[in-house]
């Protein structure tokens, strides 16, 4: 993963009123925090990513 510097999620809570706006007006985000760690550990297990690289990109770089 030499071309990926940071791995993160975007947890940004919004009110029901904000979520019920038309699609093009509603706030967006990527709330995948619950799958990020299992997905990355799977990549480590498959040797696609080292544990060191995972920690650097999730903790040190951001």
Secondary structure, 3 states (H helix, E strand, C coil): CCCCCCCCCECCCCCHHHHCCCCCCCCCCECCHHHHHHHHHHHHHCCCCCHHHHHHHHHHCC
